[in-house]
Amino acid sequence: MPAVPSIPLFKVLPNVLRTARRPIEVFQEYHQIYGDNLLLSVGGSRRTHLTADPEVIQHVLQRNHRNYDKSEIQATQMAKYLGKGLLTNTGQPWLTQRRLIQPGFHRKRLDSLVTEMRAVIERQCAQLDAARAAGSTLSLHGFTRSAVFRIIARAIFTDGFSEQETMELNRTMDAIQAFIIYPVRMPFLRKPLRWIGREGKYLAMATSIRQRLQERIDERRAGGAQDDLLQMLLDSRYEDDGTPMADEQLIDEIMILFAAGHETSANALAWTIWLLLQHPEELAKVKAEIAAAKTLGPLDLDGVKNLPYLTQVIEESMRLYPPAWITDRVALGPDVANGYAIDTHTVVGIFIYGLHHNPRYWPEPERFWPERMSAAAKKDRHPYAFLPFGAGPRLCIGNHFAMLEMQLFLAQVLGDYTLELTTPAAEVGVKPYITLHMDREVGVRVC
Ligand code: HEM
């Protein structure tokens, strides 16, 4: 059995701070030296099998998924602030919740969300009209982030939050998510963060969001039923005893839907627009496709099928800049994956960014090349070489929701407006928080 190359501690330790700040750069360097699978201690403590190998990833996420659970990063550290919703829950409680929530993301449900999504996007485009009229610039990420936060807020609470409350909620969620990376990436900072009151500050923020959510839930119970995700969660009943979800659990699930469902899509949209503004040929193709699709009928769940090239562009953008750039599992028992031994308790770091840039599966991995996402090209590739939404039983529950909102958003924005970058020559790098951000503010002008 081949041994997984292990990076000696004396090589990992000097890189601890650089790994905390620029983990992607460091992990990519390790993969170049040691291959697709390697062992290291992240943050100087956890024994991690880092992998950019689609065979190992398929084994862990799908073939032998029962031998793996979420590590303490998601199940404890993130759960502390965001609660035990689908993303952070584990074992049988996760499965029970997944079965209950899955119908909320079925096609019929998405179909009824199209009108809401389009209404939010249209209102959001008023910002583009205003910027054009005033000759002012917009923050690209700020624009996409507020759009998708409004979409997820409307999908959960059709009647819920005022505009001001939505934006406040957005700011608070973003602040919590930005803070979480410190205790996650630098375990040695956990106690100091508690001592200096930082942990308490963000826990208090999470508590204030939870209180607001509880108020909205109480209001809904007192008022009439609506056609939204909250209602679906309120009306659902556990198969075994027919009871409804407890409010604490309901709030956990809503927290997670907000957290998992907005930064990811907001980053994917910002990267996609930024890429297209630098690739005029591909942008022209996208615009022509959108114009043609609009003549064929309304852009709804069926209408977006007339946007195959735009879909390839979104996929290629998520290959280059996967919003969820890494995830992990911990081995419950000893295992062998693609010939490599994985010991009990080993954390498997599924390095999605590394997988998507692996030259063994992606020729010219740094090139933006949407044609490689055509159906024909996909047939010849390892099915686990492209995993923006994860895979196996814990595949992203919001994957179709996300694709739909991104297609609708881009069709509207790119179809109706001409955008340009305020500083087209400026380099933009990656900033890996929990999701993959741009490392600087990118401004756009509306012509
Ligand atoms: C471009 C957008 C998105 C990307 C790239 C993305 C990516 C992912 C990935 C990679 C996972 C799996 C994590 C793992 O296996 O450890 C995941 C899980 C999840 N995502 Fe998404 N996501 C996106 C949008 C959304 C949206 C819009 C929602 C909700 C409306 C959502 C809700 C969730 C939830 C609840 C889970 C946990 C599922 C479970 O474990 O059962 N995501 N997402």
Boltz pocket constraint, residues with backbone or C-beta under 6 A from the ligand:
constraints:
  - pocket:
      binder: B
      contacts: [[A, 86], [A, 87], [A, 88], [A, 98], [A, 152], [A, 256], [A, 257], [A, 260], [A, 261], [A, 262], [A, 264], [A, 265], [A, 268], [A, 322], [A, 323], [A, 324], [A, 327], [A, 328], [A, 387], [A, 388], [A, 389], [A, 390], [A, 391], [A, 393], [A, 394], [A, 395], [A, 396], [A, 397], [A, 398], [A, 399], [A, 401], [A, 402]]
      max_distance: 6.0
